[in-house]
């Protein structure tokens, strides 16, 4: 017997249409190079219709790739709505990618047109496959030969009807940042995008509501800003886009000025807020921050609670999982005791529970690797035969992350498979060592990498960034660790560095550290 409910496709177009119909007056705010722009859902959706119509006039049709090279802004959001809703595919380019990788992904995706911010006009190379460029005026900046965004949409039809589409068609694509080789193309469908947006809005995920002012700090070129712009529009929340100003002082100032209630981004940015002086703008409007993309050190959770009284909630995910796949929240019972207790912090520093609709299993045969599947998890990469390395034959995604289960079903990510240190045949978790070192009050940041060792195969090398003015030495670090980890985990090598190198999306770039220290002689 069939169910007798309507078979309504889940389409990005619904997000635009609902916002237009239900929340027309809700405000949207965007920082530009030298000011602030304000709009509403009604205006933005009308402009998205004009844009879709103008793109159609330019010959862009269903399935064509439309690239963006921009910061988080109102115009970028208009593209988020217009491009998938007209049946084309939005390809967000990572503006911090090396030129060689950028050329690779643009050619691989066969992008036909690219929209770029004026503030980035000098940073983008010319791409062979790209037929047209459109300049988005977020401040001064010229791009010879490019069309002007505002002129383009002025010629578009404000009543352009978004077509009916199959929900399984591609809506957007995003390439992984390539910490593990060539970037790989992940292709989101309309259906996966809508289900993910609903999923992240749930109370125990981001808990987004109409009354929120949401600021997507994670870039719109990184896994769709973790889905925030779509989820916020779906629930009718106000949105505040930080534009080209991504420094900690600028972020703090915008939070205070626009009374942002919710934001999310990688740990680096929140570490940066902790470095601000006592005259830093108030973060009192924030109800919470979701943080992920790399391990959130327990010390960051504690310091944020103490200094700002704003809870940081850890989430885990990958470009391949849309990205949000797990969130760590405390159950409200005695099992974890006082929310400020050590147990509670340990749980908050875990990656938490998988999202509804996401299944997981732990593959003991590959050292505890986490496997996931679900309606917003990729089943393969675009034009890439991965020969079973990432996608198993029975339909799971190998995450490359090694987990243990805590408190029953909380995922605790102990490392990435390739970052584990294998010493004398036993594994040492680089993530755990880093977390412990970073809990030292004189340590700003720390990354642990494996270095070759004649006797043990590999040993951990701790690369430590001291707080300004600190004279911490290698023995101090070891003495501090000796009370916290097994003796054989203690790193013989502790290197003091000025900064942990970061990838294009702000994660620790251990490749660089491994290269730097693998061959070099120990410092002490
Ligand atoms: P890349 O693999 O190119 O860095 P992603 O941005 O998709 O691209 O990164 C996904 C990876 O980031 C995960 O597999 C995991 O290793 C790491 N990660 C994401 N969130 C967390 C988290 N909360 N804690 C630890 N690691 C995380």
Boltz pocket constraint, residues with backbone or C-beta under 6 A from the ligand:
constraints:
  - pocket:
      binder: B
      contacts: [[A, 176], [A, 177], [A, 178], [A, 179], [A, 180], [A, 291], [A, 292], [A, 293], [A, 294], [A, 295], [A, 296], [A, 314], [A, 315], [A, 316], [A, 317], [A, 318], [A, 319], [A, 320], [A, 351], [A, 399], [A, 400], [A, 401], [A, 413], [A, 416], [A, 505], [A, 507]]
      max_distance: 6.0
